[in-house]
Amino acid sequence: MLITFEGIDGAGKSTQVKKLKKYLTENNHDVLVLREPGGTIVAEKIRDLLLENKHDITPIGELLLFSASRAELVQHTILPALEKRTVVILDRFYDSTTAYQGYGRGLDLDVLQSINAIASSGLVPDITFYLDISPEDALIRKFSEKSIPLAFEENELDRMENSGLGFYQRVRDGYMKLAEHNDRFVLLNACDDPQVLHHKIVKHIVSLFSANRTSTEI
Ligand code: TYD
């Protein structure tokens, strides 16, 4: 089973990923947590290129680098894990590309769809949790997470985070469109209490597992 988490930076995905991993592990599932970009030696190098502030990357270059990182992770790690019936929890997948490079950077959505399908070998998540938050609230969270004072220097944020509030608003709008048009999306309010969110997520996972009849213990 492939479970993905999506949302703009600062939405609190990693907290929910950790809680879900703990829950599934305690219920006797083999669980593998991965995040994009990264996860293999080559993909981690691509991650550095993408996030370091010193590089000026074109939108197309950015798209292809995120996609190259994804292709490495899917082929080397995700597909073999799924074959062993490991539950894979992925912090970002190609919906991030659609939201950030498509809606955020303005690249052609049909082209993106083809590249996403190639990079992910046609893999589609069983369920996608989208944590929705306004860019303003997300930025406040990010500042407190990184202990950045309000009078911050731009270079304390990574290259993507330096894209501005307008960019993040477009990304959020893109995610909302994806959530509207894809049944696998579960739309959640990222400002809910983390434990309340966790319970909602578990409820969806339990019904998905019982629908797939992959487990009787959960
Ligand atoms: P990361 O530090 O992992 O952010 P987060 O904790 O919010 O997931 O940085 C990944 C950044 O890359 C983030 O700003 C989202 C962006 N991104 C894209 O623009 N396109 C993509 O396809 C992916 C996977 C990530």
Boltz pocket constraint, residues with backbone or C-beta under 6 A from the ligand:
constraints:
  - pocket:
      binder: B
      contacts: [[A, 7], [A, 8], [A, 9], [A, 10], [A, 35], [A, 36], [A, 37], [A, 51], [A, 66], [A, 91], [A, 92], [A, 93], [A, 94], [A, 96], [A, 97], [A, 98], [A, 100], [A, 101], [A, 160], [A, 161]]
      max_distance: 6.0
